[in-house]
Amino acid sequence: MAELKRSKIELNIELDENRVPEKLHWSAPDGGIAQAEAKAMMLAVWDNKTKETLRIDLWTKDMPIDEMKVFFHQTLVAMSDTYNRATQDEKMTATMKDFCDYFAEKLELNQK
């Protein structure tokens, strides 16, 4: 039987005295990423036993609000794409994309 290949993704978070993230770095050696800096991250994991999503949402205290709005929009668009790949549900994907467009319009993201 062939040995399974393993891949590692590592997150490193530097916290201030109040446990607020000051710096986020991540590594994914298989993707050629080594200690890349980030200002925000969202991680969702499906717990099959409890049938619920477990999440870690972090952002550094110097993450600009305007960039956070763009980060959320891009995350919503990416989630729509992932939903489509996972389910092939074109109708709901289109609905999700419509919401992403509405979200961008309300935040005036397309105006920049």
Residue pairs with C-beta under 8 A, 6 or more apart in sequence:
7 28
7 29
7 30
8 27
8 28
8 29
8 30
9 26
9 27
9 28
10 26
10 27
10 28
11 24
11 25
11 26
11 41
11 43
12 24
12 25
12 26
12 27
12 35
13 21
13 23
13 24
13 25
13 58
14 21
14 22
14 23
14 24
15 21
15 22
16 22
16 61
20 61
21 58
21 59
21 60
21 61
22 60
22 61
22 62
23 37
23 60
24 37
24 38
24 39
24 40
24 41
24 58
24 59
24 60
25 35
25 36
25 37
25 38
26 33
26 35
26 36
26 38
26 41
27 33
27 34
27 35
27 36
39 59
39 60
39 62
39 63
39 67
39 71
40 58
40 59
40 60
40 63
40 67
40 68
40 71
41 56
41 57
41 58
41 59
42 55
42 56
42 57
42 75
43 55
43 56
43 57
44 53
44 54
44 55
45 53
45 54
45 55
46 52
46 53
46 54
47 53
47 54
59 68
69 107
69 109
70 109
72 103
73 100
73 103
73 104
73 107
73 109
76 96
76 99
76 100
76 103
77 97
77 100
79 96
80 93
80 96
80 97
80 100
81 93
83 89
83 92
83 93
83 96
84 90
84 93
87 93
103 109
104 110
